[in-house]
Amino acid sequence: MAFIDFGMMDQLDELTKETIASAVVQLINHDYKALAEDFVKLGF
């Protein structure tokens, strides 16, 4: 997984990648409580 912004890239640690994937799943499943928990883990 990569975040690209005007050619800039950075690497994500494994926990961050897993949490982002989990957040996408929570969004698809309309589980907004779990989505909010994932966002807290990500520092939002």
PDB file of N, CA, C, O and CB in Angstrom:
ATOM      1  N   MET A   1       0.847  -1.156   0.000  1.00  0.00           N
ATOM      2  CA  MET A   1       0.000   0.000   0.000  1.00  0.00           C
ATOM      3  C   MET A   1       0.901   1.229   0.000  1.00  0.00           C
ATOM      4  O   MET A   1       1.905   1.275   0.711  1.00  0.00           O
ATOM      5  CB  MET A   1      -0.968  -0.008   1.214  1.00  0.00           C
ATOM      6  N   ALA A   2       0.546   2.193  -0.778  1.00  0.00           N
ATOM      7  CA  ALA A   2       1.353   3.408  -0.855  1.00  0.00           C
ATOM      8  C   ALA A   2       0.446   4.622  -0.909  1.00  0.00           C
ATOM      9  O   ALA A   2      -0.618   4.587  -1.527  1.00  0.00           O
ATOM     10  CB  ALA A   2       2.287   3.376  -2.083  1.00  0.00           C
ATOM     11  N   PHE A   3       0.867   5.686  -0.263  1.00  0.00           N
ATOM     12  CA  PHE A   3       0.184   6.975  -0.351  1.00  0.00           C
ATOM     13  C   PHE A   3       1.031   7.842  -1.255  1.00  0.00           C
ATOM     14  O   PHE A   3       2.183   8.141  -0.941  1.00  0.00           O
ATOM     15  CB  PHE A   3      -0.027   7.641   1.069  1.00  0.00           C
ATOM     16  N   ILE A   4       0.462   8.247  -2.377  1.00  0.00           N
ATOM     17  CA  ILE A   4       1.226   9.022  -3.358  1.00  0.00           C
ATOM     18  C   ILE A   4       0.603  10.409  -3.468  1.00  0.00           C
ATOM     19  O   ILE A   4      -0.600  10.537  -3.700  1.00  0.00           O
ATOM     20  CB  ILE A   4       1.255   8.307  -4.755  1.00  0.00           C
ATOM     21  N   ASP A   5       1.413  11.436  -3.304  1.00  0.00           N
ATOM     22  CA  ASP A   5       0.952  12.806  -3.384  1.00  0.00           C
ATOM     23  C   ASP A   5       2.024  13.621  -4.081  1.00  0.00           C
ATOM     24  O   ASP A   5       3.040  13.960  -3.474  1.00  0.00           O
ATOM     25  CB  ASP A   5       0.629  13.380  -1.979  1.00  0.00           C
ATOM     26  N   PHE A   6       1.811  13.937  -5.333  1.00  0.00           N
ATOM     27  CA  PHE A   6       2.766  14.697  -6.126  1.00  0.00           C
ATOM     28  C   PHE A   6       4.137  14.019  -6.131  1.00  0.00           C
ATOM     29  O   PHE A   6       5.168  14.686  -6.051  1.00  0.00           O
ATOM     30  CB  PHE A   6       2.882  16.125  -5.589  1.00  0.00           C
ATOM     31  N   GLY A   7       4.136  12.695  -6.226  1.00  0.00           N
ATOM     32  CA  GLY A   7       5.383  11.952  -6.339  1.00  0.00           C
ATOM     33  C   GLY A   7       6.015  11.587  -5.013  1.00  0.00           C
ATOM     34  O   GLY A   7       7.030  10.890  -5.000  1.00  0.00           O
ATOM     35  N   MET A   8       5.455  12.030  -3.893  1.00  0.00           N
ATOM     36  CA  MET A   8       6.020  11.705  -2.590  1.00  0.00           C
ATOM     37  C   MET A   8       5.437  10.377  -2.113  1.00  0.00           C
ATOM     38  O   MET A   8       4.240  10.131  -2.264  1.00  0.00           O
ATOM     39  CB  MET A   8       5.737  12.838  -1.560  1.00  0.00           C
ATOM     40  N   MET A   9       6.282   9.525  -1.540  1.00  0.00           N
ATOM     41  CA  MET A   9       5.825   8.232  -1.055  1.00  0.00           C
ATOM     42  C   MET A   9       6.368   7.987   0.342  1.00  0.00           C
ATOM     43  O   MET A   9       7.382   8.562   0.739  1.00  0.00           O
ATOM     44  CB  MET A   9       6.254   7.105  -2.009  1.00  0.00           C
ATOM     45  N   ASP A  10       5.689   7.135   1.073  1.00  0.00           N
ATOM     46  CA  ASP A  10       6.136   6.730   2.388  1.00  0.00           C
ATOM     47  C   ASP A  10       5.678   5.299   2.613  1.00  0.00           C
ATOM     48  O   ASP A  10       4.750   4.833   1.951  1.00  0.00           O
ATOM     49  CB  ASP A  10       5.595   7.683   3.494  1.00  0.00           C
ATOM     50  N   GLN A  11       6.310   4.609   3.527  1.00  0.00           N
ATOM     51  CA  GLN A  11       5.926   3.246   3.850  1.00  0.00           C
ATOM     52  C   GLN A  11       5.098   3.249   5.121  1.00  0.00           C
ATOM     53  O   GLN A  11       5.324   4.054   6.024  1.00  0.00           O
ATOM     54  CB  GLN A  11       7.166   2.341   4.003  1.00  0.00           C
ATOM     55  N   LEU A  12       4.127   2.329   5.182  1.00  0.00           N
ATOM     56  CA  LEU A  12       3.291   2.187   6.364  1.00  0.00           C
ATOM     57  C   LEU A  12       3.704   0.928   7.108  1.00  0.00           C
ATOM     58  O   LEU A  12       4.069  -0.077   6.498  1.00  0.00           O
ATOM     59  CB  LEU A  12       1.787   2.139   5.985  1.00  0.00           C
ATOM     60  N   ASP A  13       3.643   0.995   8.439  1.00  0.00           N
ATOM     61  CA  ASP A  13       3.942  -0.209   9.204  1.00  0.00           C
ATOM     62  C   ASP A  13       2.771  -1.187   9.077  1.00  0.00           C
ATOM     63  O   ASP A  13       1.682  -0.813   8.642  1.00  0.00           O
ATOM     64  CB  ASP A  13       4.219   0.136  10.700  1.00  0.00           C
ATOM     65  N   GLU A  14       3.005  -2.425   9.456  1.00  0.00           N
ATOM     66  CA  GLU A  14       2.021  -3.500   9.260  1.00  0.00           C
ATOM     67  C   GLU A  14       0.706  -3.206   9.995  1.00  0.00           C
ATOM     68  O   GLU A  14      -0.368  -3.439   9.442  1.00  0.00           O
ATOM     69  CB  GLU A  14       2.600  -4.840   9.744  1.00  0.00           C
ATOM     70  N   LEU A  15       0.776  -2.702  11.223  1.00  0.00           N
ATOM     71  CA  LEU A  15      -0.437  -2.406  11.991  1.00  0.00           C
ATOM     72  C   LEU A  15      -1.277  -1.335  11.298  1.00  0.00           C
ATOM     73  O   LEU A  15      -2.503  -1.440  11.260  1.00  0.00           O
ATOM     74  CB  LEU A  15      -0.074  -1.951  13.414  1.00  0.00           C
ATOM     75  N   THR A  16      -0.635  -0.317  10.755  1.00  0.00           N
ATOM     76  CA  THR A  16      -1.360   0.742  10.060  1.00  0.00           C
ATOM     77  C   THR A  16      -2.047   0.196   8.817  1.00  0.00           C
ATOM     78  O   THR A  16      -3.201   0.531   8.552  1.00  0.00           O
ATOM     79  CB  THR A  16      -0.413   1.886   9.683  1.00  0.00           C
ATOM     80  N   LYS A  17      -1.352  -0.640   8.050  1.00  0.00           N
ATOM     81  CA  LYS A  17      -1.965  -1.234   6.855  1.00  0.00           C
ATOM     82  C   LYS A  17      -3.173  -2.085   7.219  1.00  0.00           C
ATOM     83  O   LYS A  17      -4.207  -2.020   6.554  1.00  0.00           O
ATOM     84  CB  LYS A  17      -0.940  -2.083   6.094  1.00  0.00           C
ATOM     85  N   GLU A  18      -3.043  -2.880   8.272  1.00  0.00           N
ATOM     86  CA  GLU A  18      -4.152  -3.731   8.701  1.00  0.00           C
ATOM     87  C   GLU A  18      -5.333  -2.897   9.190  1.00  0.00           C
ATOM     88  O   GLU A  18      -6.486  -3.245   8.938  1.00  0.00           O
ATOM     89  CB  GLU A  18      -3.692  -4.685   9.805  1.00  0.00           C
ATOM     90  N   THR A  19      -5.050  -1.806   9.882  1.00  0.00           N
ATOM     91  CA  THR A  19      -6.118  -0.957  10.398  1.00  0.00           C
ATOM     92  C   THR A  19      -6.835  -0.237   9.266  1.00  0.00           C
ATOM     93  O   THR A  19      -8.057  -0.092   9.316  1.00  0.00           O
ATOM     94  CB  THR A  19      -5.559   0.056  11.396  1.00  0.00           C
ATOM     95  N   ILE A  20      -6.118   0.214   8.255  1.00  0.00           N
ATOM     96  CA  ILE A  20      -6.750   0.854   7.099  1.00  0.00           C
ATOM     97  C   ILE A  20      -7.640  -0.152   6.370  1.00  0.00           C
ATOM     98  O   ILE A  20      -8.761   0.181   5.987  1.00  0.00           O
ATOM     99  CB  ILE A  20      -5.678   1.431   6.133  1.00  0.00           C
ATOM    100  N   ALA A  21      -7.156  -1.368   6.177  1.00  0.00           N
ATOM    101  CA  ALA A  21      -7.964  -2.406   5.531  1.00  0.00           C
ATOM    102  C   ALA A  21      -9.206  -2.703   6.364  1.00  0.00           C
ATOM    103  O   ALA A  21     -10.294  -2.877   5.815  1.00  0.00           O
ATOM    104  CB  ALA A  21      -7.137  -3.695   5.327  1.00  0.00           C
ATOM    105  N   SER A  22      -9.050  -2.761   7.679  1.00  0.00           N
ATOM    106  CA  SER A  22     -10.179  -3.001   8.568  1.00  0.00           C
ATOM    107  C   SER A  22     -11.195  -1.874   8.459  1.00  0.00           C
ATOM    108  O   SER A  22     -12.399  -2.129   8.445  1.00  0.00           O
ATOM    109  CB  SER A  22      -9.703  -3.148  10.016  1.00  0.00           C
ATOM    110  N   ALA A  23     -10.735  -0.647   8.381  1.00  0.00           N
ATOM    111  CA  ALA A  23     -11.636   0.504   8.269  1.00  0.00           C
ATOM    112  C   ALA A  23     -12.463   0.424   6.986  1.00  0.00           C
ATOM    113  O   ALA A  23     -13.649   0.753   6.996  1.00  0.00           O
ATOM    114  CB  ALA A  23     -10.836   1.822   8.303  1.00  0.00           C
ATOM    115  N   VAL A  24     -11.862  -0.003   5.902  1.00  0.00           N
ATOM    116  CA  VAL A  24     -12.592  -0.146   4.644  1.00  0.00           C
ATOM    117  C   VAL A  24     -13.679  -1.207   4.793  1.00  0.00           C
ATOM    118  O   VAL A  24     -14.805  -1.010   4.336  1.00  0.00           O
ATOM    119  CB  VAL A  24     -11.629  -0.514   3.489  1.00  0.00           C
ATOM    120  N   VAL A  25     -13.349  -2.327   5.428  1.00  0.00           N
ATOM    121  CA  VAL A  25     -14.331  -3.390   5.658  1.00  0.00           C
ATOM    122  C   VAL A  25     -15.469  -2.889   6.535  1.00  0.00           C
ATOM    123  O   VAL A  25     -16.637  -3.171   6.267  1.00  0.00           O
ATOM    124  CB  VAL A  25     -13.663  -4.615   6.306  1.00  0.00           C
ATOM    125  N   GLN A  26     -15.124  -2.137   7.595  1.00  0.00           N
ATOM    126  CA  GLN A  26     -16.163  -1.609   8.493  1.00  0.00           C
ATOM    127  C   GLN A  26     -17.088  -0.651   7.742  1.00  0.00           C
ATOM    128  O   GLN A  26     -18.296  -0.639   7.977  1.00  0.00           O
ATOM    129  CB  GLN A  26     -15.521  -0.889   9.705  1.00  0.00           C
ATOM    130  N   LEU A  27     -16.529   0.139   6.852  1.00  0.00           N
ATOM    131  CA  LEU A  27     -17.334   1.075   6.068  1.00  0.00           C
ATOM    132  C   LEU A  27     -18.295   0.319   5.154  1.00  0.00           C
ATOM    133  O   LEU A  27     -19.472   0.668   5.066  1.00  0.00           O
ATOM    134  CB  LEU A  27     -16.429   2.005   5.238  1.00  0.00           C
ATOM    135  N   ILE A  28     -17.804  -0.699   4.484  1.00  0.00           N
ATOM    136  CA  ILE A  28     -18.649  -1.510   3.595  1.00  0.00           C
ATOM    137  C   ILE A  28     -19.771  -2.187   4.381  1.00  0.00           C
ATOM    138  O   ILE A  28     -20.900  -2.286   3.900  1.00  0.00           O
ATOM    139  CB  ILE A  28     -17.799  -2.573   2.862  1.00  0.00           C
ATOM    140  N   ASN A  29     -19.453  -2.655   5.599  1.00  0.00           N
ATOM    141  CA  ASN A  29     -20.430  -3.359   6.428  1.00  0.00           C
ATOM    142  C   ASN A  29     -21.322  -2.421   7.242  1.00  0.00           C
ATOM    143  O   ASN A  29     -22.181  -2.881   7.995  1.00  0.00           O
ATOM    144  CB  ASN A  29     -19.714  -4.299   7.359  1.00  0.00           C
ATOM    145  N   HIS A  30     -21.124  -1.116   7.095  1.00  0.00           N
ATOM    146  CA  HIS A  30     -21.895  -0.106   7.832  1.00  0.00           C
ATOM    147  C   HIS A  30     -21.751  -0.273   9.345  1.00  0.00           C
ATOM    148  O   HIS A  30     -22.685   0.002  10.098  1.00  0.00           O
ATOM    149  CB  HIS A  30     -23.374  -0.183   7.442  1.00  0.00           C
ATOM    150  N   ASP A  31     -20.581  -0.724   9.780  1.00  0.00           N
ATOM    151  CA  ASP A  31     -20.297  -0.862  11.217  1.00  0.00           C
ATOM    152  C   ASP A  31     -19.533   0.386  11.660  1.00  0.00           C
ATOM    153  O   ASP A  31     -18.305   0.391  11.748  1.00  0.00           O
ATOM    154  CB  ASP A  31     -19.469  -2.183  11.527  1.00  0.00           C
ATOM    155  N   TYR A  32     -20.295   1.437  11.934  1.00  0.00           N
ATOM    156  CA  TYR A  32     -19.686   2.745  12.175  1.00  0.00           C
ATOM    157  C   TYR A  32     -18.978   2.837  13.527  1.00  0.00           C
ATOM    158  O   TYR A  32     -18.043   3.623  13.681  1.00  0.00           O
ATOM    159  CB  TYR A  32     -20.741   3.819  12.087  1.00  0.00           C
ATOM    160  N   LYS A  33     -19.406   2.055  14.491  1.00  0.00           N
ATOM    161  CA  LYS A  33     -18.713   2.049  15.785  1.00  0.00           C
ATOM    162  C   LYS A  33     -17.301   1.486  15.605  1.00  0.00           C
ATOM    163  O   LYS A  33     -16.329   2.068  16.086  1.00  0.00           O
ATOM    164  CB  LYS A  33     -19.508   1.213  16.839  1.00  0.00           C
ATOM    165  N   ALA A  34     -17.196   0.350  14.910  1.00  0.00           N
ATOM    166  CA  ALA A  34     -15.879  -0.247  14.664  1.00  0.00           C
ATOM    167  C   ALA A  34     -15.042   0.653  13.757  1.00  0.00           C
ATOM    168  O   ALA A  34     -13.824   0.729  13.917  1.00  0.00           O
ATOM    169  CB  ALA A  34     -16.029  -1.649  14.032  1.00  0.00           C
ATOM    170  N   LEU A  35     -15.678   1.330  12.814  1.00  0.00           N
ATOM    171  CA  LEU A  35     -14.974   2.268  11.940  1.00  0.00           C
ATOM    172  C   LEU A  35     -14.372   3.401  12.765  1.00  0.00           C
ATOM    173  O   LEU A  35     -13.220   3.782  12.558  1.00  0.00           O
ATOM    174  CB  LEU A  35     -15.928   2.834  10.862  1.00  0.00           C
ATOM    175  N   ALA A  36     -15.149   3.932  13.696  1.00  0.00           N
ATOM    176  CA  ALA A  36     -14.650   4.999  14.565  1.00  0.00           C
ATOM    177  C   ALA A  36     -13.475   4.502  15.407  1.00  0.00           C
ATOM    178  O   ALA A  36     -12.506   5.232  15.613  1.00  0.00           O
ATOM    179  CB  ALA A  36     -15.776   5.523  15.479  1.00  0.00           C
ATOM    180  N   GLU A  37     -13.559   3.268  15.891  1.00  0.00           N
ATOM    181  CA  GLU A  37     -12.454   2.701  16.672  1.00  0.00           C
ATOM    182  C   GLU A  37     -11.196   2.576  15.819  1.00  0.00           C
ATOM    183  O   GLU A  37     -10.094   2.843  16.300  1.00  0.00           O
ATOM    184  CB  GLU A  37     -12.845   1.324  17.241  1.00  0.00           C
ATOM    185  N   ASP A  38     -11.350   2.172  14.552  1.00  0.00           N
ATOM    186  CA  ASP A  38     -10.197   2.097  13.658  1.00  0.00           C
ATOM    187  C   ASP A  38      -9.600   3.484  13.422  1.00  0.00           C
ATOM    188  O   ASP A  38      -8.379   3.638  13.386  1.00  0.00           O
ATOM    189  CB  ASP A  38     -10.598   1.456  12.318  1.00  0.00           C
ATOM    190  N   PHE A  39     -10.461   4.494  13.261  1.00  0.00           N
ATOM    191  CA  PHE A  39      -9.967   5.848  13.062  1.00  0.00           C
ATOM    192  C   PHE A  39      -9.191   6.338  14.286  1.00  0.00           C
ATOM    193  O   PHE A  39      -8.194   7.046  14.148  1.00  0.00           O
ATOM    194  CB  PHE A  39     -11.128   6.794  12.756  1.00  0.00           C
ATOM    195  N   VAL A  40      -9.644   5.967  15.471  1.00  0.00           N
ATOM    196  CA  VAL A  40      -8.912   6.333  16.688  1.00  0.00           C
ATOM    197  C   VAL A  40      -7.547   5.661  16.684  1.00  0.00           C
ATOM    198  O   VAL A  40      -6.547   6.291  17.028  1.00  0.00           O
ATOM    199  CB  VAL A  40      -9.710   5.934  17.960  1.00  0.00           C
ATOM    200  N   LYS A  41      -7.495   4.385  16.298  1.00  0.00           N
ATOM    201  CA  LYS A  41      -6.200   3.672  16.216  1.00  0.00           C
ATOM    202  C   LYS A  41      -5.256   4.364  15.233  1.00  0.00           C
ATOM    203  O   LYS A  41      -4.043   4.393  15.437  1.00  0.00           O
ATOM    204  CB  LYS A  41      -6.416   2.197  15.787  1.00  0.00           C
ATOM    205  N   LEU A  42      -5.831   4.921  14.161  1.00  0.00           N
ATOM    206  CA  LEU A  42      -5.023   5.587  13.137  1.00  0.00           C
ATOM    207  C   LEU A  42      -4.633   7.014  13.540  1.00  0.00           C
ATOM    208  O   LEU A  42      -3.818   7.653  12.875  1.00  0.00           O
ATOM    209  CB  LEU A  42      -5.782   5.617  11.816  1.00  0.00           C
ATOM    210  N   GLY A  43      -5.220   7.503  14.628  1.00  0.00           N
ATOM    211  CA  GLY A  43      -4.857   8.827  15.119  1.00  0.00           C
ATOM    212  C   GLY A  43      -5.704   9.962  14.577  1.00  0.00           C
ATOM    213  O   GLY A  43      -5.308  11.124  14.661  1.00  0.00           O
ATOM    214  N   PHE A  44      -6.869   9.640  14.020  1.00  0.00           N
ATOM    215  CA  PHE A  44      -7.766  10.688  13.504  1.00  0.00           C
ATOM    216  C   PHE A  44      -8.579  11.270  14.611  1.00  0.00           C
ATOM    217  O   PHE A  44      -9.391  12.165  14.377  1.00  0.00           O
ATOM    218  CB  PHE A  44      -8.687  10.144  12.420  1.00  0.00           C
TER     219      PHE A  44
END
